[in-house]
């Protein structure tokens, strides 16, 4: 039995396609300066709970 031929998709709206590729590559990160980054050590092994 042979494999079925995969579907071919053709891009017709190149400006929208290019814009979506540019948008996909952007990464926006929000950081809170008031956030506590390191939890105090409680003596138990493993990752801190908070």
Buried (B, 14 or more C-beta within 10 A) or exposed (E): EEEEEEEEEEEEEEEEEEEEEEEEEEEEEEEEEEEEEEEEEEEEEEEEEE
